[in-house]
């Protein structure tokens, strides 16, 4: 009996989870995973830990290695193999072996696209100068690390104040560099948090030595052979190294004319994560994920999203019409910014506006523990923001921030949003109390009660 041939494109979280699910659920499958890069499979979200010497080795910052499946005859991991075309009529993919530029067609019965995204290099003069780097992937990680250890590199400019940019700035400060952080938005982390929290974090970044420049448009990178400065529309900043963290774009140029894409290049899928081609599925960062709170398809580039999508696709891989559509995701993340830690889930003012969702917000600050515990390290201030439907009070988003690590509370918010709980539900939710950890009403209870106009307990 012949095995079902499953081809997977991309070796990051989606590809890895797809293999795990296939092996768990099915016996007669022949799995081939193609990865264009040399290294399988670097976790860019772990790059800051590597740059700060907080990991065992750069080669360990990965989801898996080909050796993990070496003894399984049903799995072949082929790195340095770039898929360039889907031949839907023949049910094959054309693959180039980048080590010798040879080409070969491989057949598939089922095809899972997890091609991911690529970082944007700004289309400005000087982008091709030496020491203008991107911050994604194994090769860039090792290059940046060498520059952080180079005493000749004194001034580093980070372009983009999202998660990756913040991580780059912090790692550079800890390496003893002079750091300028530039963003076109009016505040750092502006797509993740509302101003009540970003105001706190911007001040903290500046206290730690980061020069924060917002509302600035990059005009050019200056220099002769190597970069020496970053010119904006209002000023120029000396730069021995530029780290670009100005967003990503879907890795889908090779799919144009074959797979349906939207006008920005994101892969279109139906409610079952199927593309327009028979037996071809798409998951992960190159697609638009169904957001439960937005009730809309939006780009959510998170490992948590693609792994859930991979589990769903493989579970229903051999069903022509799955009984249930993919239920969607909330979209949750967390980040440390020097001494502060935050977690956010669902929508905020920026993302709600982008999806035309009407929201109401409430911002609360209070101590983590009872008042009889002295304020300070063991009883810090905690900030909570909630976003909810103005009419139904269904929770649509939230964020929590403190110098104490309260990021696990972000998972509580995510679960509440996923199950469409109301502010009233959160206000009454039964959480534990122990004064060494929290208050008689948990910080999320109190934040929800505050949103309902109740006095602080």
ROKOL-25959 format. One line per field, with one value per residue (C-alpha): x, y, z. Coordinates in nm, 2 decimals. Example, Ala and Ser with C-alpha at 12.3 -4.5 7.8 and 13.67 -1.06 7.14 Angstrom:
px (1.23;1.37) $
py (-0.45;-0.11) $
pz (0.78;0.71) $
// end
This chain:
px (0.00;0.15;0.19;0.02;0.28;0.27;0.50;0.56;0.72;0.90;1.09;0.99;0.71;0.44;0.65;0.77;0.42;0.29;0.54;0.46;0.09;0.13;0.34;0.10;-0.22;-0.12;0.09;0.11;0.25;0.56;0.67;0.91;0.99;1.17;1.36;1.53;1.78;2.09;2.00;1.69;1.52;1.64;1.40;1.43;1.22;1.51;1.77;1.78;1.87;2.15;2.28;2.28;2.46;2.16;2.15;2.37;2.48;2.35;2.30;2.06;1.82;1.60;1.27;1.43;1.72;1.70;1.87;1.56;1.38;1.69;1.57;1.21;1.20;0.87;1.04;1.29;1.41;1.58;1.75;1.90;1.60;1.39;1.04;0.99;0.66;0.35;0.24;-0.12;-0.22;0.05;0.04;0.41;0.63;0.95;1.24;1.59;1.88;2.07;2.40;2.43;2.14;1.99;1.61;1.37;0.99;0.85;0.50;0.25;-0.09;-0.12;0.08;0.11;0.25;0.42;0.65;0.66;0.77;1.09;1.21;1.18;1.48;1.38;1.40;1.62;1.96;2.25;2.05;2.33;2.61;2.82;2.69;2.33;2.18;1.84;1.74;1.60;1.75;2.07;2.31;2.20;2.21;2.57;2.67;2.50;2.66;3.01;2.93;2.81;3.15;3.34;3.49;3.51;3.13;3.02;2.70;2.41;2.09;1.78;1.51;1.17;1.04;0.83;0.92;1.23;1.35;1.31;1.50;1.78;1.80;1.82;2.08;2.29;2.27;2.37;2.67;2.78;2.68;2.53;2.18;1.93;1.58;1.39;1.03;0.78;0.50;0.45;0.55;0.74;0.54;0.25;0.08;0.09;0.00;-0.20;-0.03;-0.10;0.16;0.39;0.44;0.58;0.80;0.94;1.04;1.20;1.39;1.53;1.63;1.83;2.02;1.82;1.77;1.41;1.31;0.95;0.75;1.06;1.09;1.42;1.55;1.88;2.17;2.49;2.84;3.09;3.16;3.02;2.74;2.83;2.49;2.11;1.94;1.58;1.35;1.47;1.82;2.11;2.24;2.59;2.58;2.85;2.58;2.22;1.98;1.66;1.35;1.10;0.84;0.80;0.64;0.50;0.73;0.48;0.63;0.68;0.31;0.18;-0.05;-0.09;-0.23;-0.48;-0.31;-0.45;-0.32;-0.04;0.07;-0.09;-0.22;-0.60;-0.75;-1.11;-1.24;-1.07;-0.73;-0.75;-0.62;-0.78;-0.58;-0.71;-0.52;-0.31;-0.33;-0.16;-0.07;0.14;0.28;0.23;-0.15;-0.42;-0.53;-0.89;-0.90;-1.17;-1.20;-1.18;-1.40;-1.18;-0.88;-0.56;-0.18;-0.07;0.29;0.31;0.44;0.14;-0.09;0.08;0.11;-0.26;-0.33;-0.09;-0.27;-0.61;-0.50;-0.34;-0.63;-0.87;-0.62;-0.82;-1.17;-1.31;-1.54;-1.43;-1.71;-1.59;-1.40;-1.08;-1.20;-0.95;-0.70;-0.68;-0.32;-0.12;0.24;0.47;0.80;1.05;1.17;1.47;1.30;0.94;0.75;0.42;0.18;-0.10;-0.38;-0.64;-0.72;-0.60;-0.70;-0.47;-0.57;-0.94;-0.95;-0.77;-1.05;-1.33;-1.42;-1.59;-1.43;-1.43;-1.12;-1.04;-0.69;-0.62;-0.31;-0.27;-0.05;0.01;-0.03;-0.22;-0.14;0.03;0.31;0.55;0.55;0.86;1.02;0.79;0.48;0.51;0.26;0.07;-0.10;-0.39;-0.58;-0.90;-1.08;-1.43;-1.75;-1.93;-2.27;-2.22;-1.91;-1.76;-1.38;-1.19;-0.84;-0.62;-0.27;-0.08;0.25;0.47;0.83;0.72;0.67;0.30;0.30;0.12;-0.19;-0.19;-0.29;-0.59;-0.69;-0.64;-0.87;-1.13;-1.12;-1.12;-1.44;-1.60;-1.63;-1.76;-1.61;-1.86;-1.74;-1.38;-1.49;-1.64;-1.39;-1.27;-0.90;-0.68;-0.56;-0.24;-0.08;0.26;0.13;-0.17;-0.47;-0.80;-0.94;-0.69;-0.54;-0.76;-1.07;-1.00;-0.92;-1.25;-1.44;-1.27;-1.39;-1.75;-1.71;-1.66;-1.43;-1.09;-1.09) $
py (0.00;0.34;0.61;0.95;1.20;1.52;1.81;2.09;2.42;2.60;2.46;2.70;2.65;2.56;2.30;2.15;2.12;1.97;1.69;1.62;1.61;1.39;1.14;1.14;1.09;0.88;0.58;0.57;0.91;1.01;1.35;1.58;1.92;2.18;2.47;2.73;2.82;2.64;2.63;2.43;2.60;2.91;3.08;3.45;3.52;3.38;3.61;3.86;3.58;3.47;3.83;3.87;3.54;3.38;3.06;2.76;2.80;2.97;2.63;2.54;2.84;2.63;2.44;2.12;1.99;1.74;1.49;1.48;1.28;1.10;0.76;0.80;0.67;0.86;1.20;1.38;1.72;1.90;2.23;2.44;2.35;2.63;2.56;2.79;2.67;2.47;2.27;2.22;2.02;1.76;1.79;1.86;2.13;2.25;2.27;2.41;2.27;2.59;2.42;2.33;2.51;2.18;2.16;1.87;1.82;1.64;1.49;1.56;1.43;1.71;2.03;2.25;2.60;2.76;2.99;3.26;3.62;3.81;4.12;4.45;4.65;5.01;5.13;5.42;5.54;5.36;5.04;4.84;4.99;4.77;4.73;4.78;4.47;4.30;4.12;3.78;3.44;3.25;3.44;3.78;3.68;3.58;3.89;4.12;3.93;3.99;4.36;4.38;4.23;4.47;4.77;4.97;4.97;5.25;5.39;5.16;5.29;5.06;5.14;5.02;5.02;4.71;4.39;4.31;4.67;4.69;4.37;4.49;4.82;4.65;4.40;4.68;4.89;4.59;4.55;4.90;5.08;5.42;5.34;5.54;5.39;5.54;5.48;5.64;5.61;5.86;5.62;5.29;4.97;5.17;4.88;4.67;4.89;5.21;5.53;5.49;5.20;5.32;5.64;5.44;5.23;5.52;5.70;5.38;5.33;5.68;5.62;5.32;5.52;5.47;5.78;5.74;5.92;5.89;6.03;6.02;5.91;5.75;5.95;5.77;5.57;5.78;5.67;5.57;5.20;5.14;5.32;5.62;5.77;5.76;6.06;6.13;6.40;6.63;6.51;6.28;6.02;5.88;5.51;5.24;4.98;5.00;4.72;4.73;4.60;4.78;4.51;4.20;4.10;3.77;3.53;3.48;3.63;3.28;3.20;3.49;3.37;3.03;3.08;3.35;3.64;3.97;4.30;4.30;3.95;3.76;3.41;3.39;3.08;2.97;2.88;2.54;2.70;2.57;2.77;2.80;2.50;2.14;1.98;2.29;2.44;2.75;2.84;3.09;3.43;3.45;3.41;3.62;3.46;3.46;3.68;3.60;3.94;4.13;3.88;3.94;3.80;3.99;3.93;3.78;3.67;3.45;3.09;3.02;3.10;2.88;2.58;2.59;2.62;2.33;2.11;2.19;2.14;1.80;1.68;1.75;1.68;1.40;1.54;1.70;1.92;1.93;1.92;2.24;2.55;2.67;2.84;3.12;3.27;3.56;3.67;3.71;3.81;3.93;4.13;4.25;4.61;4.63;4.62;4.61;4.32;4.32;4.08;4.18;3.98;4.05;4.40;4.74;5.08;5.06;4.71;4.76;5.07;4.87;4.61;4.87;4.73;4.97;4.94;5.09;5.09;5.12;5.18;5.08;5.10;4.95;4.75;4.39;4.29;4.43;4.78;4.64;4.50;4.80;4.94;4.85;4.54;4.30;4.51;4.70;4.90;4.70;4.86;4.69;4.80;4.63;4.67;4.56;4.59;4.91;4.75;4.38;4.43;4.12;4.14;4.21;4.28;4.36;4.42;4.41;4.58;4.59;4.57;4.24;3.95;3.94;3.82;3.49;3.71;3.76;3.40;3.47;3.76;3.54;3.27;3.52;3.68;3.34;3.23;3.57;3.65;3.99;4.25;4.14;3.78;3.90;4.12;3.82;3.54;3.32;3.35;3.24;3.48;3.46;3.79;3.67;3.67;3.90;4.07;3.94;4.05;3.96;4.25;4.14;4.13;4.49;4.61;4.48;4.62;4.96;4.93;4.90;5.21;5.04;5.19;5.02;4.77) $
pz (0.00;-0.11;0.15;0.13;0.03;0.24;0.14;0.38;0.29;0.57;0.87;1.15;1.40;1.14;0.97;1.29;1.44;1.11;1.13;1.49;1.43;1.12;1.30;1.60;1.39;1.09;1.00;0.62;0.54;0.36;0.48;0.30;0.45;0.24;0.40;0.18;0.45;0.57;0.94;1.06;1.24;1.41;1.66;1.59;1.90;2.10;1.94;2.23;2.47;2.25;2.21;2.59;2.64;2.81;2.61;2.60;2.24;1.92;1.76;2.04;1.96;1.74;1.73;1.61;1.40;1.11;1.35;1.56;1.29;1.14;1.26;1.12;0.77;0.70;0.74;0.52;0.62;0.32;0.40;0.13;-0.08;-0.21;-0.34;-0.64;-0.79;-0.74;-1.04;-0.93;-1.25;-1.18;-0.80;-0.78;-0.65;-0.82;-0.58;-0.63;-0.44;-0.36;-0.30;-0.67;-0.83;-0.96;-0.99;-0.93;-0.91;-0.61;-0.60;-0.33;-0.22;0.04;0.05;0.36;0.30;0.60;0.41;0.67;0.63;0.55;0.72;0.54;0.44;0.39;0.03;0.11;-0.01;0.16;0.25;0.08;0.29;0.51;0.87;0.78;0.92;0.96;1.28;1.18;1.14;1.23;1.00;1.11;1.48;1.45;1.26;1.52;1.80;1.66;1.63;1.99;2.09;1.87;2.07;1.75;1.72;1.96;1.81;1.72;1.56;1.57;1.31;1.43;1.79;1.78;1.98;1.77;1.78;2.15;2.20;1.97;2.16;2.50;2.39;2.25;2.57;2.78;2.54;2.64;2.31;2.26;2.12;1.92;1.86;1.58;1.48;1.23;1.49;1.76;2.04;2.08;2.08;1.94;1.77;2.08;2.37;2.43;2.53;2.91;2.90;2.62;2.81;3.10;2.89;2.68;2.99;3.12;2.79;2.82;3.18;3.07;2.81;2.49;2.28;2.16;1.84;1.74;1.45;1.23;0.87;0.76;0.46;0.41;0.55;0.51;0.46;0.19;0.21;0.55;0.73;0.94;1.01;0.98;0.84;0.91;0.79;1.07;1.20;1.15;1.40;1.41;1.35;1.33;1.30;1.19;1.29;1.08;1.26;1.04;1.00;0.78;0.45;0.35;0.16;-0.12;-0.44;-0.57;-0.53;-0.74;-1.02;-0.86;-0.51;-0.43;-0.25;-0.13;-0.25;0.02;-0.06;0.22;0.13;0.12;0.29;0.37;0.71;0.69;0.61;0.25;-0.04;-0.38;-0.49;-0.42;-0.13;-0.07;0.28;0.42;0.78;0.97;0.93;0.55;0.60;0.76;1.08;1.20;1.51;1.75;1.91;1.58;1.40;1.11;0.93;1.02;1.01;1.35;1.33;1.64;1.69;1.91;1.61;1.35;1.59;1.65;1.28;1.20;1.46;1.30;0.94;1.01;1.22;0.93;0.64;0.49;0.54;0.22;0.44;0.80;1.05;1.21;1.08;1.24;1.56;1.54;1.78;2.02;1.95;2.27;2.34;2.61;2.63;2.89;2.85;3.09;3.43;3.31;3.19;3.00;2.84;2.59;2.44;2.18;2.06;2.16;2.03;1.72;1.61;1.69;1.47;1.19;1.20;1.24;1.59;1.83;2.18;2.52;2.74;3.10;3.26;3.62;3.84;4.19;4.41;4.35;4.72;5.02;5.15;5.46;5.24;5.19;4.85;4.65;4.50;4.68;4.63;4.30;4.11;3.84;3.54;3.37;3.06;2.94;2.61;2.57;2.36;2.48;2.46;2.56;2.78;2.61;2.66;2.34;2.46;2.76;2.88;3.21;3.30;3.60;3.72;3.88;3.63;3.61;3.24;3.33;3.39;3.01;2.97;3.20;2.97;2.66;2.79;2.89;2.55;2.37;2.56;2.52;2.89;2.99;3.22;3.48;3.45;3.51;3.80;3.98;3.86;4.15;4.18;4.47;4.74;4.94;5.06;4.96;4.60;4.55;4.71;4.83;4.50;4.23;4.03;3.73;3.95;4.06;3.71;3.59;3.89;3.81;3.45;3.59;3.80;4.14;4.40;4.46;4.75) $
// end
